[in-house]
Amino acid sequence: MNRTIATCLFSALLAGSAISSAQTPRISIDTAPLPPPVSLDIGKRGQPIELQSLDVRSEIAGGLARTRVEMRFFNPNDRVLEGELRFPLLAGQEIDGFALDIDGELRDAVPVEKARGKQVFEEVIRRRVDPALLETTAGENFRLRVYPLPARGTRRVVVHYSEPLASAQGRYHYRFALAQAEPLASFTLEVRVASPAGTPSGLAIDGRPIELAQSGSWYRGTIQRKDFAARGWLEISLPDGSAKAAAIAAVAQGWGGETYVQLDAPIAWRRAARALPSRIAIFWDSSMSGRLRDHAAEFALLDAYFKAMRNGTVDLVRLRDVAEPAASFTIRGGDWTALRRALQDTVYDGASNLHDWPLANGIDEVLFFSDGLDNFGADIARERPANPDLRIYPVVASASANRAWMRHLVLNRSATRSGALIDLAGGRQAAIDTLLQAQTEVTASVDSGDGELLIDRRIVGNGRLRISGRFRGSLPAAIEVQLRDPDGRQRRIRVPIRDEGSAAGAGNEAPLLARQWARLEIDRLDGDNPANREQIRRLGLKFGLLTAETSLIVLDDVADYVRHGIEPPASLRSRYDMLKADHAHDEDVRLKAHLQQIAQQYAEKIAWWKRDFPKTPEVHVLAKELARAERAVGSTRQAPASREQPAAPPPAPMAEPAPMLAGGVADSAIASAAESKQDADARNNDAGNQFAAPPISIGLKKWTPDAPYLARLRAASDSDLYVTYLDARADWLNSSAFYLDAADLLFERKQDALGLRVLSNLAEMDLENRAILRILGYRLLQAGKPQFAVPLFEQVRELAPFEPQSFRDLGLAYADFGALQDAADALYEVAKREWDGRFAEVGLIALTEMNALIATHPGAIDTSRFDKRLLRNLPVDLRVVLNWDADNSDMDLWVTDPNGERAYYGNRLTRQGGRMSADLTSGYGPEEFMLKAALPGRYKVEANYYGNRQQLISGTVTLRLALITAFGTPRAREQSTILRLEDRQETVLVGEFEVGAAGASQP
């Protein structure tokens, strides 16, 4: 696995744990290349950060090891810096904890729900106080950053990781790398080993062995060195029990009122060549990420397979955003030349829709080549062939892969022989043996104490059996395991359970065996993550593990733990408990106040809608005064004082109603306006039929990017366009703009299937990047593909449930998809919840959309749980909505009416009643313009990019702008466009409304 922890991970100083002995020690310098050294990467911002010391503590029990590595870094530069930890992990190693020094003392990370961890992290860094967040991303990757690194000062970082131990020739083997190029000022190694089968042996430093103190079956040893400069592989071993059958036992440890057991024992393990079927299917993941797999290893596996098959038929199915029709190939005498050529010619393009299985009847075996990173299409169970004996062999040949999902393809089946995961990272020959041989299998495991046991099927084999379980009952007890050999014979083995006491460690931290059980249970559940998300979350929080649903976080201020409901480390517990009660009361009061506030704000918006405004070609008398007032008192946008205000037309000398206050929502100024009888009769489900709309047309100005690749793509013929795109792609692999532009050209030329494939590449670019996922979702909606947009917006909601846009985008996608109740529920969620203050009026905009949905689908939506104060449709002639993809960015929506009056953040209520929503300067939008009754003439819509406070993807920000006529009525028509603006102040004309005179024929 290519799993480097980004923050300051231990550069593989230890690939395992350490042990020593009183016997003659030996140091074996392996010929394998050393991994990169541990480091804090600061880029090119100064002199490299120096690693001064390492303190390594390892605990080993039951064939498992957990290691704590404490690193002290020195920043030789004269300024504070931020670093990314580089800590390469070897195969099988998993990060399960970290700590940072705060005010001179180490503070342990605590588990937190993944989405909440991201929310807290992003909120706190906006206050210029950086927390530390360690999270896992799709493909089993980790990331972590360390800030601040004080100028000419030190910072300590602690990382915990666990691993199963390899076994060979009757001994467990550990090795770790001394990989630092420069001497360490201090090096410490402490080991604690449970070795009931005999004394550990093999570790020495500078020719001197570690003296081990024995207590029962536990051994402990320590070494300390100054100016430590050793470099190379250290190798350690201890008996694994195979030499003494009587010594074989399962190890038990207690924690949290439960007993956890671990069995790692040799067994009589048998294998035999299995009979291969004469017809199989190959599912070949041909998505963009498929190009990164080790195809040479895959072909070697297939070569061995077909030599064993000799003669047969293969159905090849390529999986991308959609599955391609199966192509049939004949194998004769093991010759698969035609199939090999077809696989070699595969074009890797598009996203991964791994749930689309077009499997023909009569196929008994499937070889599934993929990284398991499913990222496109609905994650639903599709109908499978009714073949209970279908064998599935998922094949992994990628450093980054979702192995849990791939294993789930095997373990979730009830077949008599259900196949096995083939992981080529473990070596080609081992993979070939697993695929071609029937092996001893575990069919059941029980224990005399009515325990609950899980089997780690990844490690069964090569003469060893590993079982992790949670034990209920009293000791002494035993584990009984039922095995089935390739010839079908059944046998049982019985292994006693020995209580080895609690693991070394402090506080309530879960010991090694408890964590291993939880890790295996999470791995099993993660194969079907959508169905098991809550169970994964609970286990991750309880055992302090990184999972798809939990992260690890360190916060500086105890008030932040309280504010976000995160259980702190033990050192902060007393202070946390004192603050928690007060916070719970304050939060309840605040949520009630929010609902009251949103009801009042919506009442003010209703009052604006009810009011009659003049419809004559004259300019608002207060246009300049409003802009001048904003400059005088300052707005809430917190932009530089030099920001230019859009020029307002000269005022006309005429009386006007009370103005809006500059920079704030002043709909309250008109809330007391008299309600007309017509308005009094138009209530909740009013779809806007009470007034006759004038004829209105929408004219979107085609946005034409000027990227350097476009001239070549535009010049290509229809038949050559896709080939030209593939040829140009190598230079733009990481550019979201490239795929958007190429897809647009394909859609324009009616090549919709290829356009969708190219567009779907955005799902492959940066896993879990919600900005890119939003862009893709918007474009899919624009292309009329809500069935693909909905799963993406559901993923965004899971990634960022702390942002109202996540629910609003999903609600609008649900509406396009026809899931009306889900759409209304998501939009109502935006209104009722309290959000960060930078998302002003998003709730009001969502309420407007929700009520329009309810009004135009009478009887289809249950509104019984909605606050009645928030139910009122506001149909209008014109509505414009602007969204963008980059957080902490400032975009402005400008709408200029036929009088030349511009509605914008400084003139939010025009003379004829055009209403502009609150200005959003540090979020994603939306900003909204509404005009109930439109004056005839031309309306110009512009987008102004004022600036940003973050590093943007490819230096651009992507906008989606929707223009709607007769909004809130059955006659509503919408056109939308997606465009990009450069990372600088820029204004573009997006489109126009042309409003005819009332009574004229519709265009």
Backbone hydrogen bonds, N-H to C=O, Kabsch-Sander energy under -0.5 kcal/mol:
donor,donor_aa,acceptor,acceptor_aa,energy
2,N,399,A,-0.9
3,R,1,M,-1.4
4,T,2,N,-0.7
5,I,3,R,-0.5
5,I,87,F,-1.4
6,A,4,T,-0.5
7,T,5,I,-1.0
7,T,85,L,-1.0
8,C,85,L,-0.8
9,L,5,I,-0.9
12,A,10,F,-4.6
15,A,13,L,-0.6
21,S,203,L,-0.7
28,S,26,R,-0.5
29,I,27,I,-0.7
30,D,28,S,-0.9
39,S,9,L,-0.6
39,S,86,R,-1.5
41,D,39,S,-0.6
41,D,84,E,-2.9
42,I,40,L,-0.5
45,R,42,I,-0.9
49,I,40,L,-0.6
50,E,74,F,-2.6
52,Q,50,E,-0.7
52,Q,72,R,-3.1
53,S,72,R,-1.1
54,L,186,S,-1.9
55,D,70,E,-2.2
56,V,188,T,-3.3
57,R,68,R,-2.7
58,S,190,E,-2.9
59,E,66,R,-2.5
60,I,192,R,-2.7
61,A,64,L,-2.2
64,L,61,A,-1.6
65,A,163,E,-2.5
66,R,59,E,-2.6
67,T,161,Y,-3.2
68,R,57,R,-3.2
69,V,67,T,-0.5
69,V,159,V,-2.9
70,E,55,D,-2.9
70,E,68,R,-0.5
71,M,69,V,-0.5
71,M,157,V,-3.3
72,R,53,S,-1.7
73,F,71,M,-0.5
73,F,155,R,-2.8
74,F,50,E,-2.9
75,N,153,G,-2.8
81,L,149,L,-1.7
83,G,146,V,-2.6
84,E,41,D,-2.0
85,L,144,L,-1.1
86,R,39,S,-3.0
87,F,5,I,-1.0
87,F,85,L,-0.7
89,L,3,R,-1.3
93,Q,90,L,-2.2
94,E,162,S,-2.5
96,D,160,H,-2.1
97,G,160,H,-0.8
99,A,158,V,-2.0
100,L,107,R,-1.9
101,D,156,R,-1.6
102,I,105,E,-3.3
105,E,102,I,-1.6
107,R,100,L,-3.5
108,D,106,L,-0.5
109,A,98,F,-2.8
110,V,553,I,-2.3
112,V,551,S,-2.2
114,K,549,E,-2.9
117,G,113,E,-3.0
118,K,114,K,-2.2
119,Q,115,A,-2.3
120,V,116,R,-3.0
121,F,117,G,-2.5
122,E,118,K,-2.6
123,E,119,Q,-2.4
124,V,120,V,-2.9
125,I,121,F,-2.2
126,R,122,E,-1.0
127,R,123,E,-0.5
127,R,124,V,-1.4
128,R,125,I,-1.6
129,V,124,V,-1.7
130,D,128,R,-0.5
132,A,554,V,-2.2
134,L,552,L,-3.2
135,E,133,L,-0.5
135,E,143,R,-1.5
137,T,141,N,-2.6
140,E,137,T,-0.9
141,N,137,T,-1.3
143,R,135,E,-1.5
144,L,6,A,-3.9
146,V,83,G,-3.1
149,L,81,L,-2.6
152,R,75,N,-0.8
152,R,77,N,-1.5
153,G,150,P,-2.0
155,R,73,F,-2.0
157,V,71,M,-2.5
158,V,99,A,-2.7
159,V,69,V,-2.3
160,H,97,G,-3.0
161,Y,67,T,-2.2
162,S,94,E,-2.6
163,E,65,A,-2.2
165,L,63,G,-2.7
166,A,173,H,-0.7
168,A,171,R,-2.5
171,R,168,A,-1.4
172,Y,238,L,-3.1
173,H,166,A,-2.5
174,Y,236,I,-3.0
176,F,234,L,-2.0
177,A,12,A,-1.0
178,L,176,F,-0.5
178,L,232,G,-3.2
179,A,177,A,-1.1
184,L,228,F,-3.2
185,A,52,Q,-1.8
186,S,52,Q,-1.3
187,F,225,R,-2.7
188,T,54,L,-2.2
189,L,223,I,-2.5
190,E,56,V,-2.6
191,V,221,G,-2.8
192,R,58,S,-2.1
193,V,219,Y,-3.2
194,A,60,I,-2.8
195,S,193,V,-0.7
195,S,217,S,-3.0
198,G,195,S,-1.5
201,S,237,S,-3.0
205,I,208,R,-2.3
208,R,205,I,-2.1
210,I,203,L,-1.1
211,E,209,P,-0.5
213,A,220,R,-3.1
214,Q,212,L,-0.5
215,S,218,W,-2.8
218,W,215,S,-1.9
219,Y,193,V,-2.8
220,R,213,A,-1.9
221,G,191,V,-2.1
223,I,189,L,-2.6
225,R,187,F,-2.9
227,D,185,A,-1.6
228,F,184,L,-2.2
232,G,178,L,-1.8
234,L,176,F,-3.0
236,I,174,Y,-3.0
237,S,201,S,-2.5
238,L,172,Y,-1.4
240,D,170,G,-1.9
244,K,241,G,-0.9
247,A,244,K,-1.8
248,I,244,K,-0.5
248,I,245,A,-1.2
250,A,496,P,-3.1
251,V,262,Q,-2.7
252,A,498,R,-2.3
253,Q,260,Y,-2.5
255,W,258,E,-2.8
258,E,255,W,-1.7
259,T,471,F,-1.0
260,Y,253,Q,-3.1
261,V,469,G,-2.5
262,Q,251,V,-2.2
263,L,467,I,-3.1
265,A,465,L,-2.4
267,I,463,G,-1.8
269,W,267,I,-1.3
270,R,268,A,-0.5
272,A,438,A,-2.3
274,R,436,L,-2.4
280,I,313,T,-2.2
281,A,365,E,-2.1
282,I,315,D,-2.8
283,F,281,A,-0.5
283,F,367,L,-2.5
284,W,282,I,-0.7
284,W,317,V,-2.8
285,D,283,F,-0.7
285,D,369,F,-2.5
286,S,284,W,-0.6
286,S,319,L,-2.3
288,M,350,G,-3.1
290,G,287,S,-1.3
291,R,288,M,-1.4
292,L,289,S,-1.7
293,R,290,G,-1.4
294,D,397,A,-2.4
295,H,293,R,-1.6
298,E,294,D,-1.8
299,F,295,H,-2.8
300,A,296,A,-2.0
301,L,297,A,-1.9
302,L,298,E,-2.3
303,D,299,F,-2.6
304,A,300,A,-1.9
305,Y,301,L,-2.1
306,F,302,L,-2.9
307,K,303,D,-1.8
308,A,304,A,-1.5
309,M,305,Y,-2.2
310,R,306,F,-2.6
311,N,309,M,-2.3
312,G,331,I,-2.1
313,T,278,S,-2.7
314,V,329,F,-2.8
315,D,280,I,-2.2
316,L,314,V,-0.7
316,L,327,A,-3.3
317,V,282,I,-2.8
317,V,315,D,-0.6
319,L,284,W,-2.0
320,R,318,R,-0.5
320,R,322,V,-0.8
324,E,318,R,-2.7
327,A,316,L,-2.4
329,F,314,V,-2.4
331,I,312,G,-3.3
332,R,330,T,-0.5
332,R,335,D,-1.2
334,G,310,R,-3.2
335,D,332,R,-2.1
336,W,334,G,-0.6
340,R,336,W,-2.8
341,R,337,T,-2.5
342,A,338,A,-2.0
343,L,339,L,-2.4
344,Q,340,R,-2.7
345,D,341,R,-1.7
346,T,343,L,-1.3
348,Y,346,T,-0.6
349,D,286,S,-1.9
349,D,347,V,-0.9
353,N,320,R,-2.3
353,N,351,A,-0.7
354,L,352,S,-0.7
356,D,353,N,-0.8
357,W,355,H,-1.1
359,L,357,W,-1.4
360,A,358,P,-0.5
363,I,360,A,-0.8
364,D,279,R,-1.0
364,D,362,G,-0.5
365,E,279,R,-0.5
366,V,391,R,-2.6
367,L,281,A,-2.5
368,F,366,V,-0.6
368,F,393,Y,-2.0
369,F,283,F,-2.7
369,F,367,L,-0.7
370,S,368,F,-0.7
370,S,395,V,-1.9
374,D,372,G,-1.7
375,N,352,S,-2.2
376,F,352,S,-1.4
380,I,378,A,-1.6
382,R,380,I,-0.8
387,N,385,P,-2.3
390,L,387,N,-1.8
391,R,364,D,-2.8
392,I,418,S,-1.3
393,Y,366,V,-3.0
395,V,368,F,-3.4
396,V,422,I,-2.9
397,A,395,V,-0.5
401,A,139,G,-0.8
401,A,399,A,-0.6
402,N,371,D,-2.9
403,R,401,A,-1.1
406,M,402,N,-1.8
407,R,403,R,-2.8
408,H,404,A,-1.8
409,L,405,W,-1.0
409,L,406,M,-0.5
410,V,406,M,-0.6
410,V,407,R,-1.3
411,L,407,R,-2.6
412,N,408,H,-1.8
413,R,410,V,-1.4
422,I,394,P,-3.4
423,D,421,L,-0.7
424,L,396,V,-2.6
424,L,422,I,-0.7
426,G,423,D,-1.7
427,G,424,L,-1.6
431,A,427,G,-1.7
432,I,428,R,-2.6
433,D,429,Q,-2.6
434,T,430,A,-2.1
435,L,431,A,-2.1
436,L,432,I,-2.5
437,Q,433,D,-1.8
438,A,272,A,-3.3
440,T,270,R,-1.9
441,E,484,R,-2.7
443,T,441,E,-0.6
443,T,482,Q,-2.2
444,A,482,Q,-1.3
446,V,480,E,-3.2
448,S,478,A,-1.8
450,D,447,D,-1.5
452,E,470,R,-3.5
453,L,451,G,-0.5
454,L,468,S,-3.1
456,D,454,L,-0.5
456,D,466,R,-1.0
457,R,455,I,-1.3
459,I,456,D,-1.7
460,V,456,D,-0.7
461,G,464,R,-2.3
464,R,461,G,-1.6
465,L,265,A,-3.0
467,I,263,L,-2.5
468,S,454,L,-1.9
469,G,261,V,-2.3
470,R,452,E,-4.1
471,F,259,T,-3.7
471,F,469,G,-0.5
473,G,471,F,-0.5
477,A,497,I,-0.6
479,I,495,V,-3.3
480,E,446,V,-3.3
481,V,493,I,-2.5
482,Q,444,A,-2.9
483,L,491,R,-3.6
484,R,441,E,-2.6
485,D,489,R,-2.6
488,G,485,D,-2.6
491,R,483,L,-2.2
493,I,481,V,-2.1
495,V,479,I,-2.7
497,I,477,A,-2.7
498,R,250,A,-3.5
498,R,496,P,-0.5
500,E,252,A,-2.1
500,E,498,R,-0.8
509,E,506,A,-1.2
515,R,511,P,-2.3
516,Q,512,L,-2.1
517,W,513,L,-2.3
518,A,514,A,-2.4
519,R,515,R,-2.8
520,L,516,Q,-2.3
521,E,517,W,-2.4
522,I,518,A,-2.6
523,D,519,R,-2.4
524,R,520,L,-2.2
525,L,521,E,-2.4
526,D,522,I,-2.7
527,G,523,D,-0.6
527,G,524,R,-0.8
528,D,525,L,-1.7
529,N,526,D,-1.1
531,A,528,D,-0.7
532,N,528,D,-1.3
532,N,529,N,-0.6
533,R,529,N,-0.8
536,I,532,N,-2.4
537,R,533,R,-2.3
538,R,534,E,-2.5
539,L,535,Q,-2.3
540,G,536,I,-2.6
541,L,537,R,-2.3
542,K,538,R,-2.4
543,F,539,L,-2.6
544,G,540,G,-0.9
545,L,540,G,-1.7
546,L,95,I,-0.5
547,T,550,T,-1.9
551,S,112,V,-2.8
552,L,134,L,-2.7
553,I,110,V,-2.2
554,V,132,A,-2.4
560,D,557,D,-1.3
561,Y,557,D,-1.0
562,V,558,V,-1.9
563,R,559,A,-2.9
564,H,560,D,-1.7
565,G,562,V,-1.3
566,I,561,Y,-2.6
567,E,565,G,-0.5
572,L,569,P,-1.9
573,R,570,A,-1.3
576,Y,572,L,-2.2
577,D,573,R,-2.6
578,M,574,S,-1.5
579,L,575,R,-1.6
580,K,576,Y,-1.9
581,A,577,D,-0.9
582,D,578,M,-0.5
583,H,579,L,-1.9
584,A,580,K,-2.3
585,H,581,A,-1.6
586,D,582,D,-2.2
587,E,583,H,-2.7
588,D,584,A,-1.8
589,V,585,H,-2.0
590,R,586,D,-2.3
591,L,587,E,-2.3
592,K,588,D,-1.8
593,A,589,V,-2.1
594,H,590,R,-2.1
595,L,591,L,-1.9
596,Q,592,K,-1.8
597,Q,593,A,-2.3
598,I,594,H,-2.9
599,A,595,L,-1.8
600,Q,596,Q,-1.9
601,Q,597,Q,-2.6
602,Y,598,I,-2.3
603,A,599,A,-2.0
604,E,600,Q,-1.9
605,K,601,Q,-1.9
606,I,602,Y,-2.6
607,A,603,A,-2.2
608,W,604,E,-2.0
609,W,605,K,-2.1
610,K,606,I,-2.1
611,R,607,A,-1.0
611,R,608,W,-0.7
618,E,616,T,-2.7
623,A,620,H,-1.4
626,L,622,L,-2.8
627,A,623,A,-1.7
628,R,624,K,-2.9
629,A,625,E,-2.7
630,E,626,L,-2.2
631,R,627,A,-1.9
632,A,628,R,-1.8
633,V,629,A,-2.6
634,G,630,E,-2.1
638,Q,635,S,-0.7
643,R,640,P,-1.9
652,A,619,V,-0.9
654,M,652,A,-1.9
664,G,661,L,-1.5
666,A,664,G,-0.8
669,A,666,A,-2.0
670,I,667,D,-1.7
671,A,668,S,-0.6
673,A,670,I,-1.9
680,A,676,S,-2.3
681,D,677,K,-1.6
682,A,678,Q,-0.8
682,A,679,D,-0.6
683,R,681,D,-0.8
686,D,683,R,-2.5
691,F,688,G,-0.8
693,A,691,F,-0.6
697,S,994,E,-2.2
699,G,992,E,-3.3
700,L,698,I,-0.5
701,K,990,V,-2.1
702,K,700,L,-0.6
704,T,702,K,-0.5
710,L,707,A,-1.3
713,L,709,Y,-1.7
714,R,710,L,-3.1
715,A,711,A,-1.6
716,A,712,R,-0.8
716,A,713,L,-0.8
721,L,717,S,-1.3
724,T,720,D,-2.7
725,Y,721,L,-2.4
726,L,722,Y,-2.4
727,D,723,V,-2.0
728,A,724,T,-2.1
729,R,725,Y,-1.6
730,A,726,L,-0.6
731,D,728,A,-1.4
732,W,729,R,-2.1
733,L,730,A,-0.5
735,S,732,W,-1.8
736,S,734,N,-0.7
739,Y,735,S,-1.2
740,L,736,S,-2.0
741,D,737,A,-2.7
742,A,738,F,-2.6
743,A,739,Y,-2.4
744,D,740,L,-2.2
745,L,741,D,-2.0
746,L,742,A,-2.0
747,F,743,A,-2.7
748,E,744,D,-2.6
749,R,745,L,-1.6
750,K,747,F,-1.8
751,Q,746,L,-2.9
752,D,750,K,-0.8
755,G,751,Q,-2.5
756,L,752,D,-2.7
757,R,753,A,-1.9
758,V,754,L,-2.7
759,L,755,G,-2.5
760,S,756,L,-2.3
761,N,757,R,-0.5
761,N,758,V,-1.2
762,L,759,L,-1.8
763,A,760,S,-1.9
764,E,761,N,-1.5
765,M,761,N,-0.8
765,M,762,L,-0.6
766,D,762,L,-0.7
769,N,766,D,-1.9
770,R,768,E,-0.9
773,L,769,N,-2.1
774,R,770,R,-2.2
775,I,771,A,-2.0
776,L,772,I,-2.5
777,G,773,L,-2.6
778,Y,774,R,-2.9
779,R,775,I,-2.3
780,L,776,L,-2.2
781,L,777,G,-2.1
782,Q,778,Y,-2.3
783,A,779,R,-1.8
784,G,781,L,-1.6
785,K,780,L,-3.1
788,F,785,K,-1.4
789,A,785,K,-1.5
790,V,786,P,-2.6
792,L,788,F,-0.9
793,F,789,A,-2.4
794,E,790,V,-2.3
795,Q,791,P,-1.9
796,V,792,L,-2.2
797,R,793,F,-2.2
798,E,794,E,-1.8
799,L,795,Q,-2.2
800,A,796,V,-2.7
803,E,800,A,-1.5
806,S,803,E,-1.3
807,F,803,E,-0.7
807,F,804,P,-0.6
808,R,804,P,-2.4
809,D,805,Q,-2.9
810,L,806,S,-1.2
811,G,807,F,-2.7
812,L,808,R,-2.4
813,A,809,D,-2.0
814,Y,810,L,-2.9
815,A,811,G,-2.1
816,D,812,L,-2.0
817,F,813,A,-2.0
818,G,814,Y,-1.1
818,G,815,A,-0.7
819,A,814,Y,-2.3
820,L,818,G,-1.6
823,A,819,A,-2.1
824,A,820,L,-2.6
825,D,821,Q,-2.7
826,A,822,D,-2.3
827,L,823,A,-2.2
828,Y,824,A,-2.4
829,E,825,D,-1.8
830,V,826,A,-1.2
831,A,827,L,-1.3
832,K,828,Y,-2.5
833,R,829,E,-1.6
839,F,836,D,-2.2
840,A,837,G,-0.6
842,V,839,F,-1.5
845,I,841,E,-2.0
846,A,842,V,-2.3
847,L,843,G,-2.1
848,T,844,L,-2.0
849,E,845,I,-1.9
850,M,846,A,-2.8
851,N,847,L,-2.7
852,A,848,T,-1.7
853,L,849,E,-2.0
854,I,850,M,-2.4
855,A,851,N,-2.5
856,T,852,A,-2.0
857,H,853,L,-0.6
857,H,854,I,-0.8
860,A,857,H,-2.0
863,T,861,I,-0.7
866,F,863,T,-1.6
870,L,867,D,-2.1
871,L,868,K,-1.5
872,R,870,L,-0.8
873,N,683,R,-0.6
873,N,684,N,-0.6
876,V,967,F,-1.8
877,D,931,L,-1.1
877,D,932,K,-1.4
878,L,931,L,-2.1
879,R,964,I,-2.0
880,V,929,F,-2.5
881,V,962,A,-2.2
882,L,927,E,-2.6
883,N,960,R,-2.5
884,W,924,Y,-2.4
885,D,958,T,-1.7
887,D,885,D,-0.5
888,N,922,S,-0.7
889,S,886,A,-0.6
889,S,923,G,-0.6
890,D,947,G,-3.2
891,M,889,S,-0.6
891,M,920,L,-0.7
892,D,944,N,-2.8
894,W,892,D,-0.5
894,W,942,E,-2.6
895,V,903,A,-1.9
896,T,940,K,-2.8
897,D,901,E,-2.5
900,G,897,D,-2.5
903,A,895,V,-3.4
904,Y,902,R,-0.5
904,Y,907,N,-1.1
907,N,904,Y,-1.7
910,T,914,G,-2.3
913,G,910,T,-1.8
915,R,930,M,-3.1
916,M,908,R,-2.5
916,M,914,G,-0.5
917,S,928,E,-2.6
921,T,919,D,-0.6
923,G,889,S,-0.8
924,Y,925,G,-0.5
927,E,882,L,-1.8
929,F,880,V,-2.6
930,M,915,R,-2.1
931,L,878,L,-2.3
937,G,995,V,-2.4
939,Y,993,F,-2.7
940,K,896,T,-2.5
941,V,991,G,-2.7
942,E,894,W,-2.9
943,A,988,V,-2.2
944,N,892,D,-2.9
945,Y,943,A,-0.5
945,Y,986,E,-3.7
946,Y,890,D,-2.3
946,Y,944,N,-0.8
947,G,890,D,-1.3
949,R,888,N,-2.5
952,L,950,Q,-0.6
955,G,952,L,-1.3
956,T,953,I,-1.9
957,V,981,L,-2.3
959,L,979,L,-3.5
960,R,883,N,-2.4
961,L,977,T,-2.3
962,A,881,V,-2.5
963,L,975,Q,-3.1
964,I,879,R,-2.9
965,T,973,R,-2.5
966,A,877,D,-1.7
967,F,876,V,-0.9
969,T,966,A,-1.5
972,A,969,T,-1.6
973,R,965,T,-1.8
975,Q,963,L,-2.3
977,T,961,L,-1.8
979,L,959,L,-1.9
981,L,957,V,-2.4
983,D,955,G,-1.2
984,R,982,E,-2.7
986,E,945,Y,-1.6
988,V,943,A,-2.3
990,V,941,V,-2.8
990,V,988,V,-0.5
991,G,941,V,-1.4
992,E,699,G,-2.0
993,F,939,Y,-2.0
994,E,697,S,-2.5
995,V,937,G,-3.1
995,V,993,F,-0.6
996,G,695,P,-3.6
996,G,994,E,-0.6
1000,A,997,A,-2.1
